[in-house]
Amino acid sequence: MSASLLPPRSAEVADIMEAAMRVFRATLPKCLPLAMLSILLAQAASLHALATGKSPDLLQPHDGTFWTLFALGFVAWQLLAAIIMLRQRTIIAGRPLVLSAELQMALRRWPLLLLTAVLSGALMSLGFVLLVVPGIYAFICFLLLRPVVLFEPVDPLRALQRCLQLVRPRWLKTLAVAVMGTLIVAVCTLAAVAVLSLLSALLATLGVKPAGVNAVGAAVLLGVLSVAAVYFSALWLALYSAASSSA
């Protein structure tokens, strides 16, 4: 395995998509357990809301448990997503995996990841409120925020500036990659939902209790979201490689 799996500076949209798929296939087995844990923690607030018969959205102003789980899920997701990307980078570089080293490095960058995530979210929200276009522009630029924070010596403001610097010359290409990646995941998700519907109907016909059918559905959904998390991590890593090698 080598870093040549990542696209060079001359990479076009198709090259980046192909490189992301190579990284995804090479790293999925080693990253999937971490992705499943990250999705479970990130969805803890929604699962709590469903378990208590409430709507699994952010409209729970008086539910302290919901907001506590939401905050914990957010910070845990940032840490685990960082470990996943670090692990992908290690695998494609052909180096041995050492979870303690990955965790140590992720923990060092964790506060910066949290701070830049909040700052970028605020800027994107402001852009969407004032004018939709600036919000979309910022959203695409900040897709590279995690690799920039993990792999470059930046402070919070410099991290945001670096994302703009990397993406600005190739914004349309980055947009195209993001849209195509999202469509791929959406199609695969729809296919999984269709299969799940058939499976649920079959289980119901066989007399399986609704609780069992729901458990199967939840497991399938967790698997789909976890695979998607690994894929998008590989996609942002490929985008970062193509952008940083030309910057």
Residue, then its C-alpha position, 0 to 999 in steps of 0.5 A: m500500500s502506498a500514498s500513490l492511492l491519493p490523487p496528484r495535483s493534476a487530478e480531475v473530478a473522475d480521478i479524485m472520485e476513483a482515488a477516493m474509492r480506492v482509499f475507501r476499499a482499502t480502509l473500510p475493514k479497519c475503519l468500519p468498527l470505529a465508524m459504527l461507534s461514532i454513528l452510535l454516539a452521534q445519534a445518541a440524542s435522537l435515539h433517546a428522543l425516540a425511546t422517550g416517544k419524542s421527535p428526534d430533532l433539535l426542537q427539545p428546548h426543555d430536555g436536558t438529557f437530549w442536549t447533553l447527549f447531543a453535545l457528547g455525541f458531537v464531541a465524540w464524533q469529532l474525535l472518532a472521525a479524526i481517528i478514522m481519517l488518521r487511520q486511512r492516512t496510515i493505511i495508504a502510507g503502508r505503515p502499521l496501525v497503532l490505535s494508541a498513537e492514532l488516539q494520542m494524535a487525535l486527542r492533541r488536535w481534538p480541541l482545535l477540531l471542536l473549535t474550528a467546527v463551531l466557527s465554520g458552522a457559525l460562518m456557514s449559518l451566517g452566510f445562509v441567513l444573509l445570502v444563500v450563496p455565501g453559505i454554500y460557498a463556505f460549506i464547500c470550502f470547509l469540507l477540507l477542515r478536518p484534514v487541514v486541522l489534522f495534517e497542518p500546523v494551524d491555529p483556528l483562524r488559519a485553519l479556516q483561511r487555509c480551507l479557503q486558500l485550498v478550495r478557492p482555485r478549484w471550488l467548482k471541482t470540489l463542488a462536483v466531487a461533493v455532489m457526486g459523492t453524495l449522489i453515490v451514497a444516496v443511491c446506495t442508501l435507497a437501495a439498502v432501504a428497498v432491501l430492508s423493506l423487503l426483508s421487513a415484510l418477509l420477517a413479518t410474514l414469518g411471524v417475527k415480532p415488530a420489535g425484532v423487525n425494528a432491531v434488524g432495521a436499526a442494524v441495517l441503518l447503522g451499517v449504511l451510515s457507518v459505511a457512508a462515514v468511511y466513504f466521505s472520510a476517504l473522499w475528503l482525504a482525496l480532495y485534500s490531497a489533490a488541493s494541497s499538492s497544488a497549493 
